[in-house]
Amino acid sequence: MPNAVRVLNTPIYRSIPLFEFVNKDDEILSNSPDQEWYRILKNMPYQNYQNLAAAYYCALYDFNQKNKKNELSCSDNNSESKEKARQRVLFDRPTMDKSKPILDSVEPEEITTTPPSIKPELLLPGVVPTRKLGKKPKCFFAMFYSFIGVMLMGFPPEPEVVFNLLTSNLSFARVCGFIPDVAKEYWFKNIPSLRKLEQFDQIMTQYGLWNSNKRDEVCQNLTKEVIMMENELVGDTTHYHAFSSFETVPVENKNGKIKGKSQSKMTKNCRCSDQEHCPHEWILADDGAGTIVKSHKKMIWGHKASVIGFPIQGIPLDATAVADAATNDGETFYPHVKNLFEDLPMIQPFINRVLYDSACDRDDLRIKFEEEFEIKLCASFNPRRKATVTEDLPKGMDKLTPYGNLYCRAGHIMDYQGVRWDSEKFIYQAPVDENDIIVCENCPNKNECCPNAKKGRTVTVSFQSLPHIRPEDPPMAKRYKAIMTRRPSVERMIKRLKCDLSDDRLTKRGNASFQAYLDKTLTAFHILLRQ
């Protein structure tokens, strides 16, 4: 029972007054400064999601009609053995077949049945389309708000978590739009069962509605200038622990040696009692999962996502599942930028530089970005196992590191000054101490190193001493270092998506579910951003 009843003023022509039930715990949550999720859900502009609601009800109708037919595609001539299927899917992976797309492409299921006419402007919270036969569907807005609210609380957006919160937190259920009731008969305003929530998430995933809504949220923030345009993009990859196990498949490499490659186990999407001999096709139990190498002794079985965003504001613009988690990080950035420009064409004219870590420190990628987008790629420098130079250095110098840092015998790092193109040499000069005095003044090696230098030692190093460094963009330059200080902002974006709004351990299998997981967290982030 509510703690209080508030009578609202109604027009004179109405004979029945309008009552609003006010619960004391709801008022406490509304006035609490730490419960931002409650105020966001309570003030959600449903007008922004009327088209999405109409698309969902159409997809729900199509989903129910297809389930009535209960058709499962199969071939009576499919006699492929499990071992042949294992080899087939192995060589279809992007890490084995370079012609395959690097990023997982979202292909929503098409609606093949004609649904009843649904007008988006007539759909409101608590108002569902009327049907001649069957039960009324659950309210889209209430279920959609419940998934968003779960993420705003910091929980993973999974049906099990949503159901637990709806049944244990009645204030959360009420603010989403559900009315807790113990009536036995079906009512679309009651808290849904776990099966209904799973079905809602499945339909939103299967028909690409989570993905389309994510794109709409980002576009809305860009057009309303909630997000300001920047001239740089930054990207990186992150991993999520997979909810599956793997098996080792033997494969022959170029040298003729047999090596093992980890791959998800094989299964069939059917309930046949004898799957070994039934006509249905063998598929991967967890497509997209792979072994992610973090270091020499640390490997993770999981899914990989590519994240891209604006570095100064620290706002992620997109997160996309990688088709094969074993793919090298440097292969994911270019196709992700290309897809981003296709989805959000309004940002391409502003971008003139993209930032990434050392995985993209490749000349072929720089040429790709320059030729196709007229964008400069700046990547963290990768010396690729180059050794430190200690011989044939200028007088008084001790060593030259692969990163281009020159050390004198006193242990000071020489300041990089620029390039002499005519003589093809890098220029270094002695640094100053905390008192703004050149370190050479009080150096014990001055008589041997630079006895006549009044402004400190100046040294030149030939390009041939650092053949792996590009003279036009050296990593020891102050400008390069200033640009790359913005690259780690992508780590904060990943932390917000993976830790603050969800979890890094998945509870579903397959790249389709993983992409929906990313779409949901990015949607919640941009809704929160508008507050």
C-alpha positions, -999 to +999 in steps of 0.1 A: +000+000+000+013+035-007+023+057+022+004+087+009-021+098-017-019+131-035-049+146-052-041+165-084-061+195-096-083+185-125-103+206-150-139+214-140-154+193-168-139+161-153-161+145-127-135+119-116-104+132-099-070+119-109-049+103-082-012+098-081+001+073-056+033+085-038+055+060-020+078+072+007+108+052-006+103+067-041+105+102-026+137+093-007+153+080-039+142+110-059+157+135-034+189+115-028+220+130-045+236+095-049+207+079-068+211+094-102+197+063-119+163+069-104+160+105-116+171+095-151+145+067-154+118+089-139+125+117-164+132+096-195+118+113-226+097+085-241+093+105-273+128+096-283+120+059-283+086+057-299+100+046-333+121+020-315+090+008-297+072+004-330+101-015-345+101-038-315+064-046-316+068-054-354+098-076-346+078-093-318+050-101-341+074-115-367+092-135-340+060-151-327+049-160-362+081-177-371+081-196-338+046-210-347+061-225-378+090-239-358+112-242-388+149-250-385+169-249-416+186-281-425+197-302-454+190-339-458+223-342-478+244-327-450+267-356-442+297-335-430+315-351-401+324-332-369+361-332-378+356-318-413+333-291-399+360-282-373+386-278-401+361-258-422+352-232-396+389-230-386+400-219-421+370-195-423+382-174-394+398-140-403+431-151-387+433-179-413+415-163-443+426-128-449+397-121-472+372-124-443+361-091-425+380-082-394+351-067-375+319-086-369+292-072-392+257-067-377+232-083-399+197-080-384+171-105-392+146-093-418+109-091-409+092-115-433+056-114-419+034-083-423+026-070-388-005-050-379-003-013-386+015+004-356+017+042-353+047+052-333+031+084-321+004+064-303+028+043-283+033+056-247+046+041-215+019+018-203+001+018-237+007-012-260-008-020-295-042-037-294-045-072-307-076-091-318-063-124-305-038-134-279-024-117-248-013-081-248+025-078-251+046-064-222+052-027-224+083-019-244+092+012-225+091-005-191+114-034-203+137-010-221+140+013-191+147-017-168+178-027-189+190+009-190+185+013-153+204-019-145+234-005-163+231+029-147+234+011-113+266-005-125+253-041-132+257-061-164+227-057-187+215-093-186+179-106-182+188-125-150+201-093-133+172-073-145+147-099-132+164-100-098+163-062-094+127-059-106+115-085-080+137-073-052+136-035-056+100-024-060+110+013-064+130+002-094+101-017-108+077+012-103+100+038-119+105+016-149+067+014-154+058-020-139+032-024-112+040-052-087+008-073-083+000-107-071-030-113-094-030-147-111-043-135-144-020-121-170-016-083-171+009-065-193+018-040-165+029-067-141+066-075-135+075-098-164+089-133-159+126-141-166+115-158-198+098-126-211+129-106-203+151-131-221+127-130-251+128-091-251+167-092-251+167-119-278+144-099-301+163-066-296+195-085-305+182-106-333+166-078-352+195-053-346+175-029-324+201-025-298+226-016-325+203+009-343+194+026-310+231+029-300+237+048-333+207+070-327+219+079-292+253+090-304+239+110-333+215+127-309+244+138-287+264+150-316+236+170-332+226+186-299+262+194-292+263+174-260+295+160-276+317+187-291+335+179-323+372+172-321+399+169-348+413+136-334+401+100-328+417+075-305+412+038-305+422+006-288+410-030-281+398-046-249+388-082-239+359-098-222+361-132-206+341-157-227+313-179-212+327-210-230+356-234-232+378-243-262+395-272-279+429-274-297+426-281-334+458-294-352+467-273-382+497-274-406+517-242-409+537-229-439+568-249-429+549-281-428+548-284-390+517-294-371+507-269-345+476-265-323+452-236-326+426-229-300+390-228-312+355-229-297+339-263-295+315-275-322+277-279-317+245-280-336+215-256-332+190-284-328+176-308-302+181-340-320+189-370-298+217-381-322+236-350-332+265-369-346+243-382-375+214-356-377+213-335-409+217-301-392+249-281-398+278-280-373+285-246-360+308-230-334+294-230-299+309-195-292+317-179-325+341-150-322+359-162-291+396-168-293+429-168-274+440-132-266+477-129-259+483-102-233+520-110-226+545-139-230+529-159-202+494-145-200+467-156-224+429-152-221+401-171-237+375-144-245+360-119-270+377-088-282+361-054-288+374-024-307+366+010-290+370+044-306+362+079-294+372+115-289+404+118-268+401+152-252+365+147-239+371+110-233+338+100-249+335+066-268+317+069-301+315+032-309+324-002-297+324-031-321+330-068-317+360-083-335+351-113-357+380-134-343+394-125-309+428-139-319+432-110-345+461-087-340+451-053-325+467-034-354+443-051-379+411-037-363+417+000-362+414+009-400+381-010-406+367+004-375+374+040-385+360+032-419+327+019-404+325+048-380+327+073-409+299+054-427+277+054-396+285+089-385+294+108-416+291+142-399+323+137-379+346+128-409+352+164-421+365+174-387+391+145-382+426+151-394+445+128-370+439+093-354+459+079-324+467+043-315+492+023-296+523+006-311+503-022-328+495+003-356+531+016-360+532+005-396+539+024-428+512+005-448+486+017-423+498+053-425+495+052-463+460+037-461+448+065-438+465+092-458+453+080-492+417+071-483+408+096-456+435+123-458+442+116-421+475+113-403+480+082-382+500+087-350+510+055-332+531+048-302+566+041-314+576+004-317+614-001-320+609-038-329+638-053-309+663-028-320+695-028-299+709+001-279+738+018-298+770+022-276+797+024-303+807+051-328+789+078-309+800+115-306+825+124-280+812+124-245+780+104-253+774+071-236+745+054-254+717+059-279+685+039-271+662+024-298+636+052-290+661+079-300+671+090-265+707+100-263+725+098-229+758+115-221+785+100-198+771+120-169+738+102-173+718+132-186+693+128-214+701+152-243+672+173-255+661+166-290+661+198-311+653+189-347+666+177-380+693+188-405+679+176-438+709+186-459+733+165-438+706+139-427+713+142-390+693+145-358+702+174-335+706+171-297+715+197-271+724+195-234+694+200-211+691+225-182+687+216-145+660+227-121+677+261-117+675+267-155+713+263-158+728+241-185+740+209-169+774+212-187+784+241-165+790+219-134+797+186-152+829+169-141+833+156-177+832+191-193+869+193-201+868+161-220+834+166-236+829+203-245+856+225-229+849+255-252+811+252-254+795+283-238+759+272-243+763+236-236+771+206-258+754+203-292+755+168-308+744+155-342+735+119-349+733+104-384+700+090-397+718+057-402+723+053-365+685+052-361+673+037-394+640+025-379+629+061-369+611+082-394+629+117-395+597+135-403+579+122-372+606+111-346+593+098-312+617+119-292+602+152-305+583+172-280+554+177-304+551+139-309+551+134-271+525+160-266+502+144-291+506+109-277+497+121-242+461+120-253+462+084-265+457+068-230+423+085-227+408+055-245+417+034-215+394+055-194+366+050-220+371+013-218+370+014-180+337+033-180+321+008-204+335-024-191+337-017-154+314+012-145+283+002-166+287-036-170+311-064-163+340-080-181+327-116-178+301-125-203+272-148-196+261-155-232+279-170-262+284-158-297+294-125-313+258-114-318+252-114-281+285-098-274+278-070-299+244-064-282+262-063-249+285-035-262+256-017-277+236-017-245+265-003-224+272+024-250+235+034-250+235+037-213+267+058-214+252+083-238+219+085-219+239+093-188+260+118-207+230+139-214+223+143-177 
